[in-house]
Amino acid sequence: MSAPRVTASRLSADSPLHAQMQRGDFLDCYTVASTMPPRAAAEIITAFPGWAQVLVKLRALITAPFGLSQDGPEADDKLGPFPVESETGTEVVVGFDDKHLDFRVSVRSEGGTVSLATWVHTHNIGGRIYLATIMPFHILIVRNALARVARAPYPA
């Protein structure tokens, strides 16, 4: 069985993430073939594998002295640690604002593909250092998450 093909892509023009964009912000998007609806895909994406959970715990240890959020803010609706900001039939957007940066993650399903996009707006040098430090891990986690979506049986 070959590995699912995860590719860099453009975020759909009607995604609410575009409204967040400011000069200098980070935005990436990756796509994989899947007909899974966005909420189901997001549930798989936020169910981090063991190696990614270790990275999240390491992040918590390193960032705790700086007062960064470890579990995200309280919310009635969360996917993993992330509060749901908006949800439609084609896209769910999660994320929150923290003192070093604001971020949102979009999981979008349309046309036989699932896309995972991440937007980040840094507030200070700490946010820029954090973003640069996690970037290689971010890409690994995103690609792995979409590959897991593509391999998951749907409908279950």
N, CA, C and O atoms as a GROMACS GRO file, in nm:
protein
  624
    1MET      N    1   0.085  -0.119   0.000
    1MET     CA    2   0.000   0.000   0.000
    1MET      C    3   0.088   0.124   0.000
    1MET      O    4   0.174   0.138   0.087
    2SER      N    5   0.069   0.212  -0.096
    2SER     CA    6   0.152   0.332  -0.104
    2SER      C    7   0.101   0.437  -0.005
    2SER      O    8  -0.015   0.438   0.036
    3ALA      N    9   0.193   0.525   0.031
    3ALA     CA   10   0.159   0.632   0.125
    3ALA      C   11   0.066   0.732   0.056
    3ALA      O   12   0.083   0.760  -0.063
    4PRO      N   13  -0.031   0.786   0.129
    4PRO     CA   14  -0.119   0.887   0.070
    4PRO      C   15  -0.036   1.008   0.025
    4PRO      O   16   0.062   1.044   0.089
    5ARG      N   17  -0.078   1.068  -0.083
    5ARG     CA   18  -0.006   1.183  -0.138
    5ARG      C   19  -0.059   1.312  -0.074
    5ARG      O   20  -0.169   1.357  -0.103
    6VAL      N   21   0.023   1.369   0.013
    6VAL     CA   22  -0.009   1.496   0.079
    6VAL      C   23   0.070   1.604   0.005
    6VAL      O   24   0.192   1.593  -0.008
    7THR      N   25   0.001   1.707  -0.042
    7THR     CA   26   0.067   1.811  -0.120
    7THR      C   27   0.040   1.950  -0.063
    7THR      O   28  -0.066   1.975  -0.006
    8ALA      N   29   0.136   2.038  -0.081
    8ALA     CA   30   0.115   2.178  -0.048
    8ALA      C   31   0.012   2.233  -0.146
    8ALA      O   32   0.012   2.197  -0.264
    9SER      N   33  -0.075   2.318  -0.097
    9SER     CA   34  -0.183   2.370  -0.182
    9SER      C   35  -0.218   2.512  -0.141
    9SER      O   36  -0.160   2.567  -0.048
   10ARG      N   37  -0.313   2.568  -0.211
   10ARG     CA   38  -0.364   2.702  -0.178
   10ARG      C   39  -0.492   2.686  -0.099
   10ARG      O   40  -0.575   2.600  -0.129
   11LEU      N   41  -0.508   2.768   0.002
   11LEU     CA   42  -0.631   2.770   0.079
   11LEU      C   43  -0.743   2.828  -0.006
   11LEU      O   44  -0.725   2.928  -0.075
   12SER      N   45  -0.859   2.763  -0.001
   12SER     CA   46  -0.976   2.809  -0.076
   12SER      C   47  -1.001   2.958  -0.049
   12SER      O   48  -0.991   3.004   0.064
   13ALA      N   49  -1.033   3.031  -0.154
   13ALA     CA   50  -1.049   3.177  -0.145
   13ALA      C   51  -1.158   3.220  -0.049
   13ALA      O   52  -1.154   3.331   0.003
   14ASP      N   53  -1.257   3.133  -0.023
   14ASP     CA   54  -1.367   3.174   0.066
   14ASP      C   55  -1.348   3.128   0.211
   14ASP      O   56  -1.440   3.138   0.291
   15SER      N   57  -1.230   3.078   0.244
   15SER     CA   58  -1.204   3.040   0.383
   15SER      C   59  -1.198   3.163   0.473
   15SER      O   60  -1.142   3.266   0.434
   16PRO      N   61  -1.256   3.154   0.593
   16PRO     CA   62  -1.250   3.268   0.685
   16PRO      C   63  -1.107   3.300   0.732
   16PRO      O   64  -1.084   3.408   0.788
   17LEU      N   65  -1.013   3.210   0.710
   17LEU     CA   66  -0.875   3.241   0.750
   17LEU      C   67  -0.820   3.362   0.673
   17LEU      O   68  -0.737   3.436   0.726
   18HIS      N   69  -0.866   3.381   0.551
   18HIS     CA   70  -0.818   3.494   0.472
   18HIS      C   71  -0.849   3.628   0.540
   18HIS      O   72  -0.772   3.723   0.529
   19ALA      N   73  -0.961   3.636   0.609
   19ALA     CA   74  -0.999   3.760   0.677
   19ALA      C   75  -0.905   3.792   0.793
   19ALA      O   76  -0.897   3.907   0.835
   20GLN      N   77  -0.834   3.692   0.844
   20GLN     CA   78  -0.740   3.711   0.955
   20GLN      C   79  -0.606   3.769   0.908
   20GLN      O   80  -0.536   3.833   0.986
   21MET      N   81  -0.573   3.747   0.782
   21MET     CA   82  -0.439   3.776   0.731
   21MET      C   83  -0.400   3.923   0.743
   21MET      O   84  -0.476   4.013   0.710
   22GLN      N   85  -0.278   3.942   0.792
   22GLN     CA   86  -0.214   4.073   0.797
   22GLN      C   87  -0.075   4.058   0.737
   22GLN      O   88  -0.024   3.946   0.723
   23ARG      N   89  -0.015   4.167   0.704
   23ARG     CA   90   0.120   4.165   0.648
   23ARG      C   91   0.214   4.093   0.743
   23ARG      O   92   0.216   4.120   0.863
   24GLY      N   93   0.292   4.000   0.688
   24GLY     CA   94   0.391   3.927   0.768
   24GLY      C   95   0.338   3.802   0.836
   24GLY      O   96   0.415   3.733   0.903
   25ASP      N   97   0.209   3.772   0.823
   25ASP     CA   98   0.153   3.654   0.886
   25ASP      C   99   0.198   3.527   0.813
   25ASP      O  100   0.237   3.532   0.696
   26PHE      N  101   0.190   3.416   0.884
   26PHE     CA  102   0.222   3.285   0.828
   26PHE      C  103   0.092   3.217   0.788
   26PHE      O  104  -0.005   3.220   0.863
   27LEU      N  105   0.091   3.155   0.671
   27LEU     CA  106  -0.022   3.074   0.628
   27LEU      C  107   0.030   2.961   0.541
   27LEU      O  108   0.102   2.984   0.444
   28ASP      N  109  -0.005   2.838   0.577
   28ASP     CA  110   0.026   2.725   0.490
   28ASP      C  111  -0.099   2.640   0.476
   28ASP      O  112  -0.193   2.650   0.554
   29CYS      N  113  -0.096   2.555   0.373
   29CYS     CA  114  -0.210   2.468   0.348
   29CYS      C  115  -0.159   2.342   0.279
   29CYS      O  116  -0.077   2.349   0.188
   30TYR      N  117  -0.209   2.228   0.323
   30TYR     CA  118  -0.176   2.098   0.265
   30TYR      C  119  -0.306   2.024   0.238
   30TYR      O  120  -0.406   2.044   0.308
   31THR      N  121  -0.305   1.938   0.137
   31THR     CA  122  -0.425   1.871   0.091
   31THR      C  123  -0.397   1.724   0.064
   31THR      O  124  -0.287   1.686   0.024
   32VAL      N  125  -0.500   1.641   0.086
   32VAL     CA  126  -0.493   1.498   0.056
   32VAL      C  127  -0.628   1.455  -0.001
   32VAL      O  128  -0.731   1.516   0.029
   33ALA      N  129  -0.628   1.351  -0.082
   33ALA     CA  130  -0.754   1.299  -0.137
   33ALA      C  131  -0.833   1.230  -0.026
   33ALA      O  132  -0.783   1.138   0.039
   34SER      N  133  -0.956   1.274  -0.006
   34SER     CA  134  -1.048   1.215   0.092
   34SER      C  135  -1.184   1.281   0.076
   34SER      O  136  -1.195   1.399   0.043
   35THR      N  137  -1.289   1.201   0.099
   35THR     CA  138  -1.426   1.256   0.097
   35THR      C  139  -1.480   1.276   0.238
   35THR      O  140  -1.598   1.306   0.255
   36MET      N  141  -1.395   1.261   0.338
   36MET     CA  142  -1.438   1.273   0.477
   36MET      C  143  -1.485   1.417   0.505
   36MET      O  144  -1.421   1.512   0.460
   37PRO      N  145  -1.595   1.434   0.579
   37PRO     CA  146  -1.639   1.569   0.615
   37PRO      C  147  -1.539   1.635   0.711
   37PRO      O  148  -1.462   1.566   0.778
   38PRO      N  149  -1.541   1.768   0.719
   38PRO     CA  150  -1.439   1.839   0.796
   38PRO      C  151  -1.434   1.804   0.944
   38PRO      O  152  -1.325   1.792   1.001
   39ARG      N  153  -1.547   1.787   1.009
   39ARG     CA  154  -1.546   1.758   1.152
   39ARG      C  155  -1.482   1.621   1.179
   39ARG      O  156  -1.400   1.608   1.270
   40ALA      N  157  -1.519   1.522   1.101
   40ALA     CA  158  -1.461   1.388   1.119
   40ALA      C  159  -1.310   1.392   1.092
   40ALA      O  160  -1.233   1.330   1.165
   41ALA      N  161  -1.269   1.463   0.988
   41ALA     CA  162  -1.126   1.475   0.958
   41ALA      C  163  -1.053   1.548   1.072
   41ALA      O  164  -0.944   1.508   1.111
   42ALA      N  165  -1.114   1.653   1.125
   42ALA     CA  166  -1.052   1.729   1.234
   42ALA      C  167  -1.036   1.642   1.359
   42ALA      O  168  -0.938   1.658   1.433
   43GLU      N  169  -1.130   1.553   1.384
   43GLU     CA  170  -1.118   1.464   1.499
   43GLU      C  171  -0.998   1.370   1.484
   43GLU      O  172  -0.928   1.342   1.581
   44ILE      N  173  -0.975   1.322   1.363
   44ILE     CA  174  -0.857   1.239   1.338
   44ILE      C  175  -0.730   1.323   1.351
   44ILE      O  176  -0.632   1.279   1.412
   45ILE      N  177  -0.731   1.442   1.294
   45ILE     CA  178  -0.614   1.530   1.296
   45ILE      C  179  -0.573   1.564   1.438
   45ILE      O  180  -0.453   1.568   1.468
   46THR      N  181  -0.669   1.590   1.526
   46THR     CA  182  -0.636   1.631   1.663
   46THR      C  183  -0.612   1.513   1.757
   46THR      O  184  -0.579   1.533   1.874
   47ALA      N  185  -0.627   1.391   1.707
   47ALA     CA  186  -0.592   1.271   1.786
   47ALA      C  187  -0.445   1.240   1.755
   47ALA      O  188  -0.414   1.149   1.678
   48PHE      N  189  -0.356   1.316   1.816
   48PHE     CA  190  -0.214   1.308   1.786
   48PHE      C  191  -0.157   1.169   1.814
   48PHE      O  192  -0.190   1.109   1.916
   49PRO      N  193  -0.071   1.118   1.725
   49PRO     CA  194  -0.004   0.991   1.753
   49PRO      C  195   0.095   1.008   1.868
   49PRO      O  196   0.127   1.121   1.906
   50GLY      N  197   0.143   0.898   1.924
   50GLY     CA  198   0.231   0.903   2.040
   50GLY      C  199   0.351   0.994   2.025
   50GLY      O  200   0.381   1.070   2.116
   51TRP      N  201   0.420   0.988   1.911
   51TRP     CA  202   0.539   1.071   1.893
   51TRP      C  203   0.504   1.220   1.894
   51TRP      O  204   0.582   1.301   1.944
   52ALA      N  205   0.388   1.257   1.841
   52ALA     CA  206   0.346   1.397   1.842
   52ALA      C  207   0.302   1.438   1.983
   52ALA      O  208   0.323   1.553   2.023
   53GLN      N  209   0.242   1.346   2.059
   53GLN     CA  210   0.206   1.376   2.198
   53GLN      C  211   0.330   1.405   2.280
   53GLN      O  212   0.328   1.493   2.367
   54VAL      N  213   0.438   1.333   2.254
   54VAL     CA  214   0.565   1.359   2.324
   54VAL      C  215   0.613   1.501   2.292
   54VAL      O  216   0.659   1.572   2.382
   55LEU      N  217   0.603   1.541   2.165
   55LEU     CA  218   0.644   1.677   2.128
   55LEU      C  219   0.557   1.782   2.196
   55LEU      O  220   0.608   1.886   2.239
   56VAL      N  221   0.427   1.756   2.207
   56VAL     CA  222   0.336   1.850   2.273
   56VAL      C  223   0.372   1.862   2.422
   56VAL      O  224   0.370   1.972   2.477
   57LYS      N  225   0.404   1.750   2.486
   57LYS     CA  226   0.444   1.754   2.627
   57LYS      C  227   0.576   1.828   2.645
   57LYS      O  228   0.593   1.902   2.741
   58LEU      N  229   0.669   1.807   2.552
   58LEU     CA  230   0.796   1.880   2.557
   58LEU      C  231   0.772   2.029   2.539
   58LEU      O  232   0.834   2.111   2.608
   59ARG      N  233   0.684   2.065   2.448
   59ARG     CA  234   0.649   2.205   2.429
   59ARG      C  235   0.594   2.265   2.558
   59ARG      O  236   0.628   2.377   2.596
   60ALA      N  237   0.507   2.189   2.626
   60ALA     CA  238   0.448   2.238   2.750
   60ALA      C  239   0.555   2.263   2.856
   60ALA      O  240   0.549   2.364   2.927
   61LEU      N  241   0.651   2.174   2.866
   61LEU     CA  242   0.759   2.193   2.964
   61LEU      C  243   0.843   2.315   2.933
   61LEU      O  244   0.879   2.392   3.022
   62ILE      N  245   0.875   2.333   2.806
   62ILE     CA  246   0.962   2.444   2.766
   62ILE      C  247   0.890   2.578   2.777
   62ILE      O  248   0.952   2.677   2.817
   63THR      N  249   0.762   2.583   2.743
   63THR     CA  250   0.691   2.712   2.738
   63THR      C  251   0.623   2.750   2.869
   63THR      O  252   0.581   2.864   2.885
   64ALA      N  253   0.610   2.656   2.963
   64ALA     CA  254   0.542   2.685   3.090
   64ALA      C  255   0.600   2.808   3.162
   64ALA      O  256   0.522   2.890   3.211
   65PRO      N  257   0.732   2.823   3.171
   65PRO     CA  258   0.785   2.940   3.241
   65PRO      C  259   0.748   3.074   3.176
   65PRO      O  260   0.757   3.178   3.240
   66PHE      N  261   0.707   3.071   3.049
   66PHE     CA  262   0.672   3.193   2.978
   66PHE      C  263   0.523   3.225   2.986
   66PHE      O  264   0.477   3.325   2.930
   67GLY      N  265   0.447   3.140   3.055
   67GLY     CA  266   0.305   3.165   3.074
   67GLY      C  267   0.218   3.140   2.953
   67GLY      O  268   0.109   3.195   2.943
   68LEU      N  269   0.265   3.056   2.861
   68LEU     CA  270   0.186   3.028   2.742
   68LEU      C  271   0.078   2.924   2.774
   68LEU      O  272   0.097   2.838   2.860
   69SER      N  273  -0.033   2.934   2.704
   69SER     CA  274  -0.144   2.842   2.725
   69SER      C  275  -0.101   2.699   2.694
   69SER      O  276  -0.036   2.673   2.593
   70GLN      N  277  -0.138   2.607   2.781
   70GLN     CA  278  -0.103   2.466   2.761
   70GLN      C  279  -0.218   2.384   2.705
   70GLN      O  280  -0.195   2.290   2.629
   71ASP      N  281  -0.340   2.417   2.742
   71ASP     CA  282  -0.456   2.339   2.700
   71ASP      C  283  -0.558   2.420   2.622
   71ASP      O  284  -0.666   2.371   2.591
   72GLY      N  285  -0.525   2.543   2.592
   72GLY     CA  286  -0.621   2.629   2.525
   72GLY      C  287  -0.727   2.676   2.622
   72GLY      O  288  -0.744   2.618   2.730
   73PRO      N  289  -0.799   2.781   2.586
   73PRO     CA  290  -0.903   2.835   2.673
   73PRO      C  291  -1.022   2.740   2.684
   73PRO      O  292  -1.042   2.654   2.599
   74GLU      N  293  -1.100   2.758   2.788
   74GLU     CA  294  -1.224   2.680   2.805
   74GLU      C  295  -1.320   2.716   2.691
   74GLU      O  296  -1.326   2.830   2.647
   75ALA      N  297  -1.392   2.617   2.646
   75ALA     CA  298  -1.491   2.639   2.540
   75ALA      C  299  -1.592   2.526   2.545
   75ALA      O  300  -1.560   2.414   2.586
   76ASP      N  301  -1.715   2.555   2.503
   76ASP     CA  302  -1.819   2.452   2.499
   76ASP      C  303  -1.790   2.347   2.392
   76ASP      O  304  -1.826   2.230   2.408
   77ASP      N  305  -1.724   2.388   2.285
   77ASP     CA  306  -1.696   2.297   2.174
   77ASP      C  307  -1.547   2.304   2.143
   77ASP      O  308  -1.496   2.409   2.104
   78LYS      N  309  -1.479   2.191   2.160
   78LYS     CA  310  -1.336   2.185   2.131
   78LYS      C  311  -1.306   2.062   2.046
   78LYS      O  312  -1.374   1.960   2.056
   79LEU      N  313  -1.204   2.074   1.965
   79LEU     CA  314  -1.147   1.961   1.894
   79LEU      C  315  -1.005   1.948   1.947
   79LEU      O  316  -0.921   2.035   1.922
   80GLY      N  317  -0.979   1.840   2.020
   80GLY     CA  318  -0.851   1.831   2.092
   80GLY      C  319  -0.845   1.947   2.189
   80GLY      O  320  -0.942   1.975   2.259
   81PRO      N  321  -0.732   2.016   2.195
   81PRO     CA  322  -0.720   2.130   2.286
   81PRO      C  323  -0.772   2.261   2.228
   81PRO      O  324  -0.762   2.365   2.292
   82PHE      N  325  -0.826   2.258   2.106
   82PHE     CA  326  -0.855   2.380   2.033
   82PHE      C  327  -1.004   2.414   2.033
   82PHE      O  328  -1.086   2.332   1.991
   83PRO      N  329  -1.041   2.533   2.078
   83PRO     CA  330  -1.181   2.576   2.071
   83PRO      C  331  -1.226   2.591   1.925
   83PRO      O  332  -1.151   2.640   1.840
   84VAL      N  333  -1.348   2.548   1.898
   84VAL     CA  334  -1.406   2.564   1.764
   84VAL      C  335  -1.453   2.708   1.751
   84VAL      O  336  -1.532   2.756   1.832
   85GLU      N  337  -1.403   2.775   1.648
   85GLU     CA  338  -1.440   2.914   1.623
   85GLU      C  339  -1.558   2.923   1.526
   85GLU      O  340  -1.649   3.004   1.545
   86SER      N  341  -1.556   2.839   1.422
   86SER     CA  342  -1.667   2.838   1.327
   86SER      C  343  -1.674   2.701   1.260
   86SER      O  344  -1.575   2.628   1.253
   87GLU      N  345  -1.794   2.668   1.212
   87GLU     CA  346  -1.811   2.540   1.145
   87GLU      C  347  -1.922   2.551   1.042
   87GLU      O  348  -2.031   2.601   1.071
   88THR      N  349  -1.892   2.502   0.922
   88THR     CA  350  -1.991   2.494   0.815
   88THR      C  351  -1.988   2.350   0.764
   88THR      O  352  -1.916   2.266   0.819
   89GLY      N  353  -2.064   2.322   0.662
   89GLY     CA  354  -2.064   2.188   0.605
   89GLY      C  355  -1.933   2.153   0.536
   89GLY      O  356  -1.904   2.035   0.514
   90THR      N  357  -1.854   2.254   0.500
   90THR     CA  358  -1.729   2.229   0.430
   90THR      C  359  -1.604   2.262   0.510
   90THR      O  360  -1.494   2.220   0.472
   91GLU      N  361  -1.617   2.335   0.621
   91GLU     CA  362  -1.496   2.379   0.692
   91GLU      C  363  -1.521   2.398   0.841
   91GLU      O  364  -1.625   2.449   0.882
   92VAL      N  365  -1.424   2.356   0.920
   92VAL     CA  366  -1.423   2.385   1.063
   92VAL      C  367  -1.294   2.461   1.092
   92VAL      O  368  -1.186   2.423   1.047
   93VAL      N  369  -1.307   2.568   1.170
   93VAL     CA  370  -1.193   2.651   1.207
   93VAL      C  371  -1.180   2.649   1.359
   93VAL      O  372  -1.276   2.676   1.431
   94VAL      N  373  -1.059   2.616   1.405
   94VAL     CA  374  -1.030   2.612   1.548
   94VAL      C  375  -0.909   2.698   1.577
   94VAL      O  376  -0.835   2.735   1.486
   95GLY      N  377  -0.889   2.731   1.705
   95GLY     CA  378  -0.770   2.806   1.744
   95GLY      C  379  -0.802   2.906   1.852
   95GLY      O  380  -0.915   2.915   1.900
   96PHE      N  381  -0.701   2.983   1.888
   96PHE     CA  382  -0.718   3.086   1.990
   96PHE      C  383  -0.602   3.183   1.986
   96PHE      O  384  -0.502   3.162   1.918
   97ASP      N  385  -0.619   3.293   2.062
   97ASP     CA  386  -0.516   3.395   2.074
   97ASP      C  387  -0.440   3.372   2.204
   97ASP      O  388  -0.499   3.341   2.307
   98ASP      N  389  -0.309   3.386   2.197
   98ASP     CA  390  -0.223   3.372   2.315
   98ASP      C  391  -0.136   3.497   2.321
   98ASP      O  392  -0.140   3.581   2.231
   99LYS      N  393  -0.057   3.511   2.426
   99LYS     CA  394   0.021   3.633   2.440
   99LYS      C  395   0.133   3.646   2.337
   99LYS      O  396   0.173   3.758   2.304
  100HIS      N  397   0.185   3.534   2.286
  100HIS     CA  398   0.296   3.541   2.190
  100HIS      C  399   0.249   3.536   2.044
  100HIS      O  400   0.318   3.585   1.955
  101LEU      N  401   0.132   3.475   2.022
  101LEU     CA  402   0.080   3.466   1.885
  101LEU      C  403  -0.067   3.427   1.886
  101LEU      O  404  -0.118   3.375   1.985
  102ASP      N  405  -0.134   3.455   1.775
  102ASP     CA  406  -0.271   3.410   1.751
  102ASP      C  407  -0.262   3.305   1.640
  102ASP      O  408  -0.181   3.319   1.548
  103PHE      N  409  -0.343   3.202   1.648
  103PHE     CA  410  -0.342   3.102   1.542
  103PHE      C  411  -0.481   3.046   1.520
  103PHE      O  412  -0.564   3.041   1.610
  104ARG      N  413  -0.503   3.004   1.397
  104ARG     CA  414  -0.625   2.934   1.360
  104ARG      C  415  -0.586   2.820   1.267
  104ARG      O  416  -0.492   2.830   1.189
  105VAL      N  417  -0.659   2.712   1.278
  105VAL     CA  418  -0.639   2.596   1.192
  105VAL      C  419  -0.772   2.568   1.124
  105VAL      O  420  -0.877   2.562   1.188
  106SER      N  421  -0.767   2.551   0.993
  106SER     CA  422  -0.885   2.520   0.914
  106SER      C  423  -0.875   2.378   0.862
  106SER      O  424  -0.771   2.337   0.809
  107VAL      N  425  -0.982   2.302   0.877
  107VAL     CA  426  -0.995   2.172   0.813
  107VAL      C  427  -1.113   2.185   0.718
  107VAL      O  428  -1.226   2.210   0.760
  108ARG      N  429  -1.084   2.168   0.590
  108ARG     CA  430  -1.183   2.192   0.485
  108ARG      C  431  -1.197   2.068   0.398
  108ARG      O  432  -1.098   2.004   0.363
  109SER      N  433  -1.321   2.034   0.365
  109SER     CA  434  -1.348   1.919   0.279
  109SER      C  435  -1.434   1.964   0.162
  109SER      O  436  -1.545   2.013   0.179
  110GLU      N  437  -1.378   1.944   0.041
  110GLU     CA  438  -1.455   1.978  -0.079
  110GLU      C  439  -1.389   1.914  -0.200
  110GLU      O  440  -1.267   1.900  -0.205
  111GLY      N  441  -1.470   1.876  -0.295
  111GLY     CA  442  -1.418   1.824  -0.421
  111GLY      C  443  -1.331   1.700  -0.408
  111GLY      O  444  -1.239   1.681  -0.487
  112GLY      N  445  -1.360   1.616  -0.309
  112GLY     CA  446  -1.283   1.493  -0.293
  112GLY      C  447  -1.148   1.510  -0.226
  112GLY      O  448  -1.063   1.422  -0.232
  113THR      N  449  -1.129   1.626  -0.162
  113THR     CA  450  -1.004   1.650  -0.088
  113THR      C  451  -1.033   1.705   0.050
  113THR      O  452  -1.136   1.768   0.075
  114VAL      N  453  -0.939   1.681   0.140
  114VAL     CA  454  -0.940   1.744   0.272
  114VAL      C  455  -0.814   1.829   0.279
  114VAL      O  456  -0.704   1.783   0.250
  115SER      N  457  -0.832   1.955   0.319
  115SER     CA  458  -0.720   2.048   0.334
  115SER      C  459  -0.705   2.087   0.480
  115SER      O  460  -0.803   2.100   0.554
  116LEU      N  461  -0.581   2.105   0.519
  116LEU     CA  462  -0.547   2.148   0.654
  116LEU      C  463  -0.461   2.272   0.639
  116LEU      O  464  -0.349   2.266   0.588
  117ALA      N  465  -0.514   2.385   0.686
  117ALA     CA  466  -0.442   2.513   0.675
  117ALA      C  467  -0.416   2.568   0.814
  117ALA      O  468  -0.496   2.551   0.906
  118THR      N  469  -0.304   2.635   0.828
  118THR     CA  470  -0.267   2.697   0.954
  118THR      C  471  -0.231   2.843   0.929
  118THR      O  472  -0.149   2.874   0.842
  119TRP      N  473  -0.293   2.933   1.005
  119TRP     CA  474  -0.262   3.076   1.001
  119TRP      C  475  -0.204   3.114   1.136
  119TRP      O  476  -0.255   3.073   1.240
  120VAL      N  477  -0.096   3.193   1.135
  120VAL     CA  478  -0.033   3.241   1.258
  120VAL      C  479   0.000   3.389   1.244
  120VAL      O  480   0.058   3.432   1.145
  121HIS      N  481  -0.039   3.466   1.345
  121HIS     CA  482  -0.001   3.607   1.357
  121HIS      C  483   0.082   3.620   1.485
  121HIS      O  484   0.029   3.602   1.595
  122THR      N  485   0.209   3.652   1.471
  122THR     CA  486   0.295   3.667   1.590
  122THR      C  487   0.283   3.807   1.646
  122THR      O  488   0.261   3.903   1.572
  123HIS      N  489   0.297   3.818   1.780
  123HIS     CA  490   0.286   3.947   1.847
  123HIS      C  491   0.420   4.009   1.882
  123HIS      O  492   0.431   4.130   1.899
  124ASN      N  493   0.522   3.926   1.893
  124ASN     CA  494   0.650   3.976   1.944
  124ASN      C  495   0.762   3.881   1.903
  124ASN      O  496   0.740   3.782   1.833
  125ILE      N  497   0.883   3.913   1.947
  125ILE     CA  498   0.998   3.830   1.913
  125ILE      C  499   0.981   3.688   1.967
  125ILE      O  500   1.025   3.592   1.903
  126GLY      N  501   0.918   3.674   2.082
  126GLY     CA  502   0.893   3.541   2.137
  126GLY      C  503   0.806   3.457   2.044
  126GLY      O  504   0.831   3.338   2.026
  127GLY      N  505   0.705   3.519   1.986
  127GLY     CA  506   0.619   3.448   1.891
  127GLY      C  507   0.693   3.409   1.765
  127GLY      O  508   0.672   3.300   1.711
  128ARG      N  509   0.779   3.499   1.717
  128ARG     CA  510   0.855   3.468   1.596
  128ARG      C  511   0.957   3.357   1.622
  128ARG      O  512   0.976   3.271   1.536
  129ILE      N  513   1.021   3.359   1.738
  129ILE     CA  514   1.115   3.251   1.773
  129ILE      C  515   1.040   3.118   1.788
  129ILE      O  516   1.084   3.015   1.738
  130TYR      N  517   0.927   3.123   1.855
  130TYR     CA  518   0.847   3.002   1.873
  130TYR      C  519   0.807   2.944   1.738
  130TYR      O  520   0.823   2.824   1.715
  131LEU      N  521   0.754   3.028   1.648
  131LEU     CA  522   0.710   2.981   1.517
  131LEU      C  523   0.827   2.920   1.439
  131LEU      O  524   0.812   2.813   1.379
  132ALA      N  525   0.940   2.986   1.439
  132ALA     CA  526   1.057   2.933   1.366
  132ALA      C  527   1.103   2.800   1.426
  132ALA      O  528   1.145   2.710   1.352
  133THR      N  529   1.095   2.786   1.557
  133THR     CA  530   1.140   2.664   1.624
  133THR      C  531   1.049   2.546   1.594
  133THR      O  532   1.097   2.434   1.572
  134ILE      N  533   0.920   2.570   1.593
  134ILE     CA  534   0.827   2.457   1.574
  134ILE      C  535   0.801   2.422   1.428
  134ILE      O  536   0.742   2.318   1.400
  135MET      N  537   0.842   2.507   1.336
  135MET     CA  538   0.806   2.487   1.195
  135MET      C  539   0.840   2.348   1.140
  135MET      O  540   0.754   2.287   1.077
  136PRO      N  541   0.960   2.294   1.162
  136PRO     CA  542   0.986   2.159   1.108
  136PRO      C  543   0.891   2.054   1.167
  136PRO      O  544   0.850   1.961   1.097
  137PHE      N  545   0.856   2.068   1.294
  137PHE     CA  546   0.766   1.974   1.359
  137PHE      C  547   0.623   1.995   1.308
  137PHE      O  548   0.548   1.899   1.289
  138HIS      N  549   0.586   2.121   1.287
  138HIS     CA  550   0.454   2.153   1.234
  138HIS      C  551   0.432   2.082   1.100
  138HIS      O  552   0.328   2.019   1.080
  139ILE      N  553   0.528   2.090   1.012
  139ILE     CA  554   0.513   2.029   0.880
  139ILE      C  555   0.501   1.877   0.893
  139ILE      O  556   0.418   1.816   0.825
  140LEU      N  557   0.582   1.815   0.978
  140LEU     CA  558   0.572   1.670   0.999
  140LEU      C  559   0.435   1.631   1.053
  140LEU      O  560   0.374   1.535   1.006
  141ILE      N  561   0.388   1.705   1.152
  141ILE     CA  562   0.259   1.675   1.215
  141ILE      C  563   0.145   1.691   1.114
  141ILE      O  564   0.056   1.606   1.106
  142VAL      N  565   0.147   1.799   1.036
  142VAL     CA  566   0.041   1.824   0.938
  142VAL      C  567   0.040   1.713   0.832
  142VAL      O  568  -0.066   1.659   0.802
  143ARG      N  569   0.154   1.681   0.778
  143ARG     CA  570   0.160   1.577   0.674
  143ARG      C  571   0.114   1.442   0.730
  143ARG      O  572   0.041   1.368   0.664
  144ASN      N  573   0.158   1.410   0.852
  144ASN     CA  574   0.115   1.285   0.916
  144ASN      C  575  -0.036   1.285   0.940
  144ASN      O  576  -0.103   1.184   0.916
  145ALA      N  577  -0.089   1.398   0.986
  145ALA     CA  578  -0.232   1.407   1.015
  145ALA      C  579  -0.316   1.384   0.889
  145ALA      O  580  -0.413   1.309   0.892
  146LEU      N  581  -0.278   1.447   0.780
  146LEU     CA  582  -0.354   1.428   0.657
  146LEU      C  583  -0.339   1.287   0.601
  146LEU      O  584  -0.434   1.233   0.544
  147ALA      N  585  -0.222   1.227   0.616
  147ALA     CA  586  -0.205   1.088   0.573
  147ALA      C  587  -0.296   0.996   0.654
  147ALA      O  588  -0.352   0.901   0.600
  148ARG      N  589  -0.312   1.025   0.785
  148ARG     CA  590  -0.402   0.945   0.868
  148ARG      C  591  -0.546   0.962   0.823
  148ARG      O  592  -0.624   0.867   0.825
  149VAL      N  593  -0.583   1.085   0.783
  149VAL     CA  594  -0.718   1.108   0.731
  149VAL      C  595  -0.740   1.026   0.605
  149VAL      O  596  -0.844   0.962   0.590
  150ALA      N  597  -0.643   1.028   0.515
  150ALA     CA  598  -0.657   0.956   0.387
  150ALA      C  599  -0.668   0.805   0.408
  150ALA      O  600  -0.737   0.737   0.333
  151ARG      N  601  -0.600   0.753   0.509
  151ARG     CA  602  -0.603   0.608   0.535
  151ARG      C  603  -0.726   0.564   0.613
  151ARG      O  604  -0.760   0.446   0.613
  152ALA      N  605  -0.792   0.657   0.679
  152ALA     CA  606  -0.908   0.622   0.762
  152ALA      C  607  -1.026   0.583   0.673
  152ALA      O  608  -1.054   0.651   0.574
  153PRO      N  609  -1.093   0.475   0.708
  153PRO     CA  610  -1.209   0.435   0.628
  153PRO      C  611  -1.323   0.536   0.647
  153PRO      O  612  -1.358   0.571   0.759
  154TYR      N  613  -1.380   0.580   0.537
  154TYR     CA  614  -1.496   0.668   0.543
  154TYR      C  615  -1.590   0.634   0.429
  154TYR      O  616  -1.545   0.627   0.315
  155PRO      N  617  -1.716   0.612   0.455
  155PRO     CA  618  -1.774   0.615   0.589
  155PRO      C  619  -1.732   0.494   0.671
  155PRO      O  620  -1.706   0.385   0.619
  156ALA      N  621  -1.726   0.520   0.801
  156ALA     CA  622  -1.679   0.417   0.894
  156ALA      C  623  -1.776   0.301   0.902
  156ALA      O  624  -1.751   0.206   0.976
   0.00000   0.00000   0.00000
